Amino acid sequence: MYPSSEHPAYGSFVRDQVEALKRLPDLELEVFTFPGGSVSSYARAGLELRRRYDGRQFDVVHAHFGLTIWPTLAVRGARHVATLHGTDLSHPRSRRITLAGSRFVDLVATVSEALARQLPRRRRARGVAVLPCGVDTSRFHPIPRREARTALGLDLEARYLLFPSDPRRPEKRYDLARAVAGEVPLLCLRAVDPYQVPLWVNAADAVVIPSDREGFGLGVLEALACDVPVLATPVGIAPEVLENLTGAHCGPFDLQAWRAAVEDVLADPDPRLEGRARAERFSAERMAVRVLEAWQTVV
């Protein structure tokens, strides 16, 4: 779960956490990435880890995504931590492999409380940390809507909604977002450079996130960090950060209710909400401190 030249958006939130950790004092951090997708790729990663770091002394080896636990076990003499992100617990095959590997991990973490509840009771009894990656509030911040649209070549006077994901991911429910948008143009983040995403968020009148499930739900926080209205189903972090927030809608998907919420937003010529303070509670910097504190509990 880390960006590459072929897939610059993949795992960009893990990179943001790494960069935030690097800014903490008295911490030396080494990053090892590899392309996943097959059993052989994980096996090669384990061999490369053993070759590259043989004789090196680490306090902690931290894996992101459950399947990645297995190659990291090649690094001996360190405490092992793993952050689970969602699919590693929801997909039946990945879940079996993840839970088997978790027996060898000193601390299992999830990106949300809701995801932690998907762990077996015996695993939860050993203790589970909640370690979201957090939102990069230095990159995601309010930008004047006209400025963002000018940079992207969008119509300055049109109304736009944003679906902040790749429509090919079925659990994100592009079909529901499309139904809500109706005649309003629906932008989406297919193959968008992560550093351009704040422009797309600020260019939209509202962000629409009708996901079936979310391990955490970073898209909600990115919208809030930009003070952009957001509609989301009550999964992941959404119920906590959107509660009683004027300009936001959080509830089970109901086409009539969601369209009414969109109409309320579009009635304002330049809709904004006061969401940044809520997003800052889950900033990448704060979450990095939480990760360091979790490491300190196992060392």
MOGIFEN-V462581 format. One record per backbone hydrogen bond with DSSP energy under -0.5 kcal/mol. NH is the residue of the N-H (numbers start at 0). CO is the residue of the C=O. Records with the same first field share a line. If there is no record, write none. Layout:
NH: CO + CO
//
This chain:
3: 6
9: 6
11: 8
13: 10
14: 10
15: 11
16: 12
17: 13
18: 14
19: 15
20: 16
21: 17
22: 18
23: 20
26: 23
28: 26
41: 37
42: 38
43: 39
44: 40
45: 41
46: 42
47: 43
48: 44
49: 45
50: 46
51: 47
52: 48
53: 49 + 50
55: 52
57: 55
60: 78
62: 60 + 80
64: 62 + 82
67: 64
68: 65
69: 66
71: 67
72: 68 + 69
73: 70
74: 71
75: 73
78: 58
80: 60
81: 106
82: 62
83: 81 + 108
88: 85
89: 85
90: 86
94: 90
95: 91
96: 92
97: 93
98: 94
99: 95
100: 96
101: 97
102: 98 + 99
103: 100
104: 101
105: 79
106: 79
107: 126
108: 81
109: 128
110: 83
115: 111
116: 112
117: 114
118: 115
123: 119
124: 120
125: 121 + 122
126: 123
128: 107
130: 109 + 128
134: 281
136: 134
138: 135
139: 135
140: 138
147: 143
148: 144
149: 145
150: 146
151: 147
152: 148 + 149
153: 148
160: 184
161: 205
162: 186
163: 161
164: 162
166: 164
168: 165
169: 167
171: 168
172: 169
176: 172
177: 173
178: 174
179: 175
180: 176
181: 177
183: 180
184: 158
186: 160 + 184
188: 162 + 164
189: 187
190: 188
191: 188
195: 192
196: 192 + 193
198: 195
199: 195
200: 196
201: 197
202: 198
203: 199 + 200
204: 159
205: 159
206: 228
207: 161
208: 206 + 230
211: 170
212: 170
219: 216
220: 216
221: 217
222: 218
223: 219
224: 220
225: 221 + 222
226: 223
227: 222
228: 204
230: 206
231: 248
232: 208
234: 232
236: 215
237: 234
239: 236
240: 236
241: 237
242: 238
244: 241
245: 243
247: 244
248: 229
250: 231
257: 253
258: 254
259: 255
260: 256
261: 257
262: 258
263: 259
264: 260
265: 261
266: 262
267: 264
270: 267
272: 226
274: 272
277: 274
278: 274
279: 275
280: 276 + 277
281: 278
282: 279
283: 134
286: 282
287: 283
288: 284
289: 285
290: 286
291: 287
292: 288
293: 289
294: 290
295: 291
296: 292
297: 293 + 294
298: 294
//
